[in-house]
């Protein structure tokens, strides 16, 4: 680890200046670079980390304010509005954190009258109570699979007078652009980390380097297969987390940054934390 620090001191200093959160993650970072050096992938890891969206508390509040401003501009009557976390079941979910913090942000702006609903399925009963303006919220849109499933279910189970809104703190731009008929607002939109950053033959070269890095990870943990998360769930190639991973690092992020076990089934020194049943 120290050898990497000595040989690449200037690169590390440049990285620390761009990503201050890594200063507190030196041991984990050196470990990652030791692995990447084995697979001649050091420049790829540097590039991904330089472009990483690590959202500190100040920028988190900025994004919440952007969502709140969007709602103030687009909602005609908050008294018939419900804002619903996209959480599917009783397990805690980052969408509930975003809902809670957004509700406080709206209250501070003097917005009231709406119902905040902490579970997706409860939207039906509140709709029947007269809360017919549906606004769904989540932290991150990666592949867009969850959005499609949720939207198909809600439009099948309710005769809607108006289209629901879907709000996300952050997400992959190309996934968002696929949904032409769904109202989506997402203030922080990003490109995929490899396939939408590199050009030509270099894309395939970097893909192979990432696959080589992923060979350092354990293939299956409690029936969670690495193959399902390769390059991030849905091949999202995401570079994002909230400060301290408080929103729970999305599984759309490259697993080399958060996968909990190495290829010998030992706990890893990882940069990011993801809490998920089975891990």
Phi, psi and omega in degrees: 000314181293328178298321178296315181302317184291315184286334187235034186305312184295322177296319180294317179299317178300319180293317179298322181293327180277328184229083187298335181296337181288341178300326179274003183235033186299315182298314179296321181293315179298321178298317179296320180288329173299318178294314183295329178296321177302326186252019181047042183241018185299316182295324177297312181298317176304311183298316180297317181290324177299326183264005185292137178265090178260106190270109179282176187298322181294315179289329174300313179295324176302315180294322176298319178296323177296319177295317180298318179295321176300316180295319179299326180280332190253341182265123181280323184218109179285346181287344175244024185250137170239135176252120194240129173291142180280008175303134186271323185229198186281351177293141180297150189213148182296336178298329179289326175296314181297319178300313181300312183289324177293320179301319177293321179297317178296320179298319179295336179267004177084012180272127180212176178102338181277162174257134174258124188243125190268007180211133188307312186296338181289349181300329183295312182294323179287331175297319180289343176273358177110359177271078191268352176266109187262125176233114180261146184222145177209169182281315191217137171250118181258272179282335184091000182297314180298318178302312181298314181298314181294317182293319178299319182293315185290323179287336177282325187265351179224140171272096189278136175280335179213156181291142174291158170257145175239121183247135178226142175293317184207165178178177179274122186302314183295328177291317179300318184291346178288336188261084184286333187258007180244134181280111182236136170235127182213105186291329180249106180244136186227158176278159172296145191293332181245298190292341178249014177243315180275167184236150171056223183296338182295333179301309181295324178298315181288327175299315180296324177294320178292320176299323177295318176297319181293342176293347177278356184256151180289139191287332182208131179234111179048050178070009172267110185271130178304324181303330179284344183245003182303129185064019185089146183306133182072018183055041185285332178057043187278147177234083189198142163195160172278156179309132180068013182056029186292337176274358185075104183313124181299147177287357176284347180284146176312125185295341179301340180269342186220348183301130193282342185236143174274180187288359172255012179065031175255150177300136182265153164276100187246152182289323187236160180243134170234126175261120179209140179306127181105338179263000000 
